[in-house]
Amino acid sequence: RSPQGQIKLYCKGADTIIFDRLDPSSEHLMYTTSEHLSAFAGEGLRTLALAYKDLSEEYYQVWKKKLHYVSTVIENREEHLAVLYEEIEQGMKLLGATAIEDKLQEGVPETIACLTLADIKIWVLTGDKLETAMNIGYSCNMLRDDMNEVFIISGLAQLEVQQQLRSAKEHILGLSRVSSTGDVAKGEMFAEDSVFEEAIIAEYALVINGLSLAHALEPQLEHTLLDLACLCKTVICCRVTPMQKAQVVELVRRHKRAITLAVGDGANDVSMIKTAHIGVGISGQEGMQAVLASDYSFAQFRYLQRLLLVHGRWSYFRMCNFLAYFFYKNFAFTLVHFWYGFYCGFSAQTVYDQWFITLFNIVYTSLPVLAMGLFDQVVWQAGTFPGTMSFAQERLKVTLSTTNM
C-alpha cells in the first residue's frame, strides 16, 4: 500500500512464468525484455522478471476474505490456496527484469571432475534459463567442446518431445553398435540397451528444459527419458520447478538400483533434498531452509569431495568390518549354547553366568565399535591412486591404520 492508499501487487519470478500472467498491453515490452533476457543469459547471468498490478480496495477486501477462509480449510488446503493465488496473479503489467552474476564457489570444477572419476553420475537441476544453465555447465567442465554431441530437448508438445528423445537415443545406440570400420557385429552382442551404458566410449550431453521435462516425466515417456539420460555423460535440466526436481530424483530411485544424493542451497531445493536417499544442504546466501531439511550441511560445495571419497570410504570400511565382526560374535555366542544343549537335555540351563553374559555384550559389542569408529582409517601410500591397490594391500593398510594414524 502506497502512502496515497493505493494497493499494488508486485511479483517476481522466471520469465516463462511471469509472461503468462501479463496483461495484453505489455506485449510489446515483453518482446523487448525477452531479447534482453536472452542476451543476459548468454553472458551467464541469472535473470528474473518483475511485474506489478494495481488492486482496488473492494477487490482486495473480497480476495482477503477468501484467503482467510481457504487458509482455515482442513482438506486440500494447498490446492485451494494455489487456485486463489492464480486468480490474483493475472493481468499484471511488466515492470522490467534483473540480471545478476552468480559466481561459482571455489573448487567446484575440480570437485565435479574428481567425483566423475569416481564414477558418480552428476545431474544438474536448475531453474535458470537454457543459456545460463549451459554456461554454468561449461564453467563447471560438465559440458566441453570436445564432446561428441549435446542433445537439447525443447519440444512444446508431448509428441515432439517423444520424437526428440527417441531420435537422440537411437543416435547414441546406433553409433555404439557400428564400429569404426562399419561392422555391426559388435552391436549384436548386446541384448539390452542398459548394457551400452558401460560400453559407450563417446561422450554425450543431454539438456532439457522444464516444459519438455513435464511431458518427459509422463508414465509413457519416463523410461525413454531415463534410458537416454543414463547413456549421456552429462545431464542438465533447466527451467525446472521445485516439484520437477523431486520428480526427477524419484524417477531415478524407482527405476535404478542406485543411491541418490541431492545437493541444494535454497528453499526451492527442499523437496529434492527430502526425496533423495541422502540430502546435503549448503549454508549460503539463500537462507537455511535447505540446511534444516538435509542430512549433512556444510558451507562450500568442494567439501562434498571429502564427505564422499574420504569419510564415505572410511564409513564403508568400518561398516563392513563391523558387520563381519558382529556376525562372528553372535555366532560364537549362540553356537556354545546350541552345543551345550546336547549335554543339558535342551533344558533352560545356561552355560554362562549372568554377569559373564552382561560383560560379554559390553566388552565385545560396545568397546570394539567405539574403537573402530574413532581410530580406524584407510591409509594410502603416497602417490598411489586408491583404485590401483589390490585387496590384500587395502586390508593390510586397514589393519595398520590405527598404529599409523
WOURLIN-V398930 format. One record per residue. N is the residue number from 1. RES is the residue in one letter. SS is DSSP state (hx for helix, st for strand, lp for the rest). PSI is psi in radians with two decimals (none if undefined). NEAR is the number of other ideal C-beta (glycine too) atoms within 8 Angstrom. Layout:
BEGIN
n = {N	N}
res = {RES	RES}
ss = {SS	SS}
psi = {PSI	PSI}
near = {NEAR	NEAR}
END
This chain:
BEGIN
n = {1	2	3	4	5	6	7	8	9	10	11	12	13	14	15	16	17	18	19	20	21	22	23	24	25	26	27	28	29	30	31	32	33	34	35	36	37	38	39	40	41	42	43	44	45	46	47	48	49	50	51	52	53	54	55	56	57	58	59	60	61	62	63	64	65	66	67	68	69	70	71	72	73	74	75	76	77	78	79	80	81	82	83	84	85	86	87	88	89	90	91	92	93	94	95	96	97	98	99	100	101	102	103	104	105	106	107	108	109	110	111	112	113	114	115	116	117	118	119	120	121	122	123	124	125	126	127	128	129	130	131	132	133	134	135	136	137	138	139	140	141	142	143	144	145	146	147	148	149	150	151	152	153	154	155	156	157	158	159	160	161	162	163	164	165	166	167	168	169	170	171	172	173	174	175	176	177	178	179	180	181	182	183	184	185	186	187	188	189	190	191	192	193	194	195	196	197	198	199	200	201	202	203	204	205	206	207	208	209	210	211	212	213	214	215	216	217	218	219	220	221	222	223	224	225	226	227	228	229	230	231	232	233	234	235	236	237	238	239	240	241	242	243	244	245	246	247	248	249	250	251	252	253	254	255	256	257	258	259	260	261	262	263	264	265	266	267	268	269	270	271	272	273	274	275	276	277	278	279	280	281	282	283	284	285	286	287	288	289	290	291	292	293	294	295	296	297	298	299	300	301	302	303	304	305	306	307	308	309	310	311	312	313	314	315	316	317	318	319	320	321	322	323	324	325	326	327	328	329	330	331	332	333	334	335	336	337	338	339	340	341	342	343	344	345	346	347	348	349	350	351	352	353	354	355	356	357	358	359	360	361	362	363	364	365	366	367	368	369	370	371	372	373	374	375	376	377	378	379	380	381	382	383	384	385	386	387	388	389	390	391	392	393	394	395	396	397	398	399	400	401	402	403	404	405}
res = {R	S	P	Q	G	Q	I	K	L	Y	C	K	G	A	D	T	I	I	F	D	R	L	D	P	S	S	E	H	L	M	Y	T	T	S	E	H	L	S	A	F	A	G	E	G	L	R	T	L	A	L	A	Y	K	D	L	S	E	E	Y	Y	Q	V	W	K	K	K	L	H	Y	V	S	T	V	I	E	N	R	E	E	H	L	A	V	L	Y	E	E	I	E	Q	G	M	K	L	L	G	A	T	A	I	E	D	K	L	Q	E	G	V	P	E	T	I	A	C	L	T	L	A	D	I	K	I	W	V	L	T	G	D	K	L	E	T	A	M	N	I	G	Y	S	C	N	M	L	R	D	D	M	N	E	V	F	I	I	S	G	L	A	Q	L	E	V	Q	Q	Q	L	R	S	A	K	E	H	I	L	G	L	S	R	V	S	S	T	G	D	V	A	K	G	E	M	F	A	E	D	S	V	F	E	E	A	I	I	A	E	Y	A	L	V	I	N	G	L	S	L	A	H	A	L	E	P	Q	L	E	H	T	L	L	D	L	A	C	L	C	K	T	V	I	C	C	R	V	T	P	M	Q	K	A	Q	V	V	E	L	V	R	R	H	K	R	A	I	T	L	A	V	G	D	G	A	N	D	V	S	M	I	K	T	A	H	I	G	V	G	I	S	G	Q	E	G	M	Q	A	V	L	A	S	D	Y	S	F	A	Q	F	R	Y	L	Q	R	L	L	L	V	H	G	R	W	S	Y	F	R	M	C	N	F	L	A	Y	F	F	Y	K	N	F	A	F	T	L	V	H	F	W	Y	G	F	Y	C	G	F	S	A	Q	T	V	Y	D	Q	W	F	I	T	L	F	N	I	V	Y	T	S	L	P	V	L	A	M	G	L	F	D	Q	V	V	W	Q	A	G	T	F	P	G	T	M	S	F	A	Q	E	R	L	K	V	T	L	S	T	T	N	M}
ss = {lp	lp	lp	lp	lp	lp	st	st	st	st	st	st	st	lp	hx	hx	hx	hx	hx	hx	hx	st	lp	hx	hx	hx	hx	hx	hx	hx	hx	hx	hx	hx	hx	hx	hx	hx	hx	hx	hx	hx	lp	lp	lp	st	st	st	st	st	st	st	st	st	st	lp	hx	hx	hx	hx	hx	hx	hx	hx	hx	hx	hx	hx	hx	hx	hx	lp	lp	lp	lp	lp	hx	hx	hx	hx	hx	hx	hx	hx	hx	hx	hx	hx	lp	lp	lp	st	st	st	st	st	st	st	st	st	lp	lp	lp	lp	lp	lp	lp	hx	hx	hx	hx	hx	hx	hx	hx	hx	hx	lp	lp	lp	lp	lp	st	st	st	lp	lp	lp	lp	hx	hx	hx	hx	hx	hx	hx	hx	hx	hx	lp	lp	lp	lp	lp	lp	lp	lp	lp	st	st	st	st	st	lp	lp	lp	lp	hx	hx	hx	hx	hx	hx	hx	hx	hx	hx	hx	hx	hx	hx	hx	hx	hx	hx	hx	hx	lp	lp	lp	lp	lp	lp	lp	lp	hx	hx	hx	hx	lp	lp	lp	hx	hx	hx	hx	hx	hx	hx	lp	lp	lp	lp	st	st	st	st	st	lp	hx	hx	hx	hx	hx	hx	hx	lp	lp	lp	lp	lp	hx	hx	hx	hx	hx	hx	hx	hx	hx	hx	lp	lp	st	st	st	st	lp	lp	lp	lp	hx	hx	hx	hx	hx	hx	hx	hx	hx	hx	hx	hx	hx	hx	lp	lp	lp	lp	lp	st	st	st	st	lp	lp	hx	hx	hx	hx	hx	hx	hx	hx	hx	lp	lp	st	st	st	st	st	lp	st	lp	lp	st	lp	hx	hx	hx	hx	lp	lp	lp	st	st	st	lp	lp	lp	lp	hx	hx	hx	hx	hx	hx	hx	hx	hx	hx	hx	hx	hx	hx	hx	hx	hx	hx	hx	hx	hx	hx	hx	hx	hx	hx	hx	hx	hx	hx	hx	hx	hx	hx	hx	hx	hx	hx	lp	lp	lp	lp	lp	lp	lp	lp	lp	lp	lp	lp	lp	hx	hx	hx	hx	hx	hx	hx	hx	hx	hx	hx	hx	hx	hx	hx	hx	hx	hx	hx	hx	hx	hx	lp	lp	lp	lp	lp	lp	lp	lp	lp	lp	hx	hx	hx	lp	lp	hx	hx	hx	hx	hx	hx	hx	hx	hx	lp	hx	hx	hx	hx	lp}
psi = {2.21	2.91	-0.44	-0.06	0.02	2.32	2.22	2.48	2.10	2.48	2.44	2.66	-2.96	2.57	-0.59	-0.47	-0.76	-0.72	-0.51	-0.23	0.21	2.68	2.56	-0.39	-0.30	0.27	-0.77	-0.77	-0.54	-0.76	-0.72	-0.77	-0.63	-0.69	-0.71	-0.69	-0.68	-0.68	-0.72	-0.76	-0.59	-0.42	0.03	0.28	2.62	2.21	2.67	2.61	2.56	2.45	2.80	2.91	2.34	2.28	2.37	2.76	-0.70	-0.80	-0.70	-0.69	-0.68	-0.77	-0.59	-0.66	-0.70	-0.71	-0.74	-0.68	-0.78	-0.61	-0.26	-0.02	2.43	-0.77	2.36	0.77	-0.73	-0.70	-0.73	-0.68	-0.70	-0.71	-0.69	-0.70	-0.68	-0.55	-0.74	-0.39	0.91	2.64	0.54	2.83	2.38	2.23	-0.62	-2.78	2.76	2.64	2.14	2.71	2.12	1.64	2.61	2.61	2.86	2.32	0.15	-0.87	-0.71	-0.68	-0.76	-0.71	-0.68	-0.72	-0.57	-0.68	-0.50	0.18	0.68	2.13	2.26	2.14	2.43	2.10	1.92	2.74	0.09	2.92	2.89	-0.81	-0.71	-0.75	-0.70	-0.65	-0.71	-0.68	-0.71	-0.67	-0.45	0.03	0.30	-0.55	2.32	2.74	-0.39	0.12	2.60	-0.76	2.58	2.01	2.15	2.00	1.94	0.52	2.61	-0.55	2.76	-0.72	-0.67	-0.74	-0.73	-0.73	-0.71	-0.72	-0.81	-0.66	-0.74	-0.72	-0.77	-0.58	-0.78	-0.84	-0.60	-0.75	-0.50	-0.56	-0.49	2.21	3.06	-0.37	0.06	0.09	2.24	0.16	-0.58	-0.67	-0.42	-0.23	-0.38	2.19	-0.56	2.75	-0.47	-0.43	-0.48	-0.34	-0.60	-0.35	-0.33	2.20	-0.62	2.70	2.19	2.77	2.54	2.20	2.14	2.41	3.07	-0.68	-0.75	-0.62	-0.57	-0.68	-0.64	-0.40	0.01	2.66	-0.58	-0.21	-0.16	-0.60	-0.68	-0.74	-0.79	-0.71	-0.77	-0.72	-0.64	-0.43	-0.31	2.60	-0.56	2.36	2.17	2.11	2.01	2.81	0.72	2.62	2.85	-0.62	-0.66	-0.60	-0.79	-0.62	-0.64	-0.76	-0.73	-0.60	-0.77	-0.67	-0.66	-0.70	-0.11	2.35	1.28	2.70	2.22	2.45	2.23	2.35	2.22	2.83	0.03	3.07	-0.47	-0.09	0.02	-0.80	-0.66	-0.74	-0.69	-0.51	-0.61	2.80	-0.76	2.26	2.32	2.18	2.38	2.08	1.90	-2.37	-0.07	0.43	-3.07	0.22	-0.77	-0.65	-0.73	-0.45	0.01	2.92	-0.62	2.63	2.37	3.02	-0.35	2.48	-0.53	-0.33	-0.28	-0.54	-0.79	-0.58	-0.72	-0.87	-0.31	-1.18	-0.58	-0.72	-0.73	-0.78	-0.65	-0.79	-0.74	-0.73	-0.72	-0.80	-0.66	-0.73	-0.70	-0.72	-0.72	-0.69	-0.75	-0.75	-0.81	-0.62	-0.77	-0.68	-0.69	-0.62	-0.62	-0.76	-0.70	-0.75	-0.63	-0.39	-0.48	-0.45	-0.40	0.19	0.49	0.69	-2.99	0.05	2.42	2.56	-0.35	2.62	2.69	-0.68	-0.61	-0.67	-0.76	-0.77	-0.63	-0.79	-0.58	-0.85	-0.79	-0.06	-0.85	-0.91	-0.80	-0.63	-0.76	-0.76	-0.73	-0.71	-0.53	-0.66	-0.40	2.07	2.67	2.19	2.20	2.66	2.59	2.24	0.17	2.23	2.39	-0.61	-0.28	-0.07	2.54	2.91	-0.65	-0.69	-0.72	-0.77	-0.66	-0.72	-0.53	-0.66	-0.66	0.05	-0.72	-0.70	-0.76	-0.54	none}
near = {5	7	3	4	7	7	11	10	11	8	12	9	7	10	13	9	8	16	11	6	11	14	7	5	5	12	8	6	8	11	8	8	13	10	8	9	14	10	8	11	16	8	7	10	11	9	14	10	15	13	15	11	12	8	11	7	8	6	8	10	8	8	12	8	8	9	10	8	8	11	8	6	9	4	4	6	10	6	7	10	11	8	8	12	8	8	8	10	10	7	6	15	10	14	7	7	12	8	9	6	6	6	4	9	8	6	10	11	10	9	12	12	9	10	13	9	6	8	5	7	7	9	9	13	9	11	9	11	13	12	10	15	15	12	12	13	14	10	9	12	9	12	12	8	3	4	12	5	7	9	13	7	15	10	11	6	7	8	6	9	14	11	9	13	14	9	8	12	13	8	10	15	11	8	8	11	10	9	8	3	4	6	7	9	7	8	9	7	5	10	3	5	9	7	9	12	8	5	8	10	3	8	9	15	16	14	14	13	12	13	11	14	14	8	13	14	12	8	4	4	14	12	7	12	13	12	11	14	10	10	13	12	6	14	10	16	15	16	12	12	7	10	7	14	16	12	9	15	13	9	12	11	11	6	8	8	2	6	5	11	10	14	10	15	10	9	8	8	15	12	10	15	15	9	11	12	6	10	13	16	17	14	9	6	2	7	6	7	9	17	10	7	10	12	5	9	8	10	6	9	10	11	9	12	13	8	12	12	10	9	8	9	10	11	8	8	11	11	8	8	11	10	8	8	9	9	8	8	10	8	8	8	9	8	8	10	10	7	7	9	9	6	5	9	5	5	5	3	5	6	7	8	5	6	6	8	10	8	8	11	9	9	8	8	11	8	9	9	9	8	10	11	8	6	9	13	7	10	8	8	6	4	3	8	5	7	4	5	10	5	5	6	8	10	8	8	12	11	6	9	13	8	5	6	7}
END
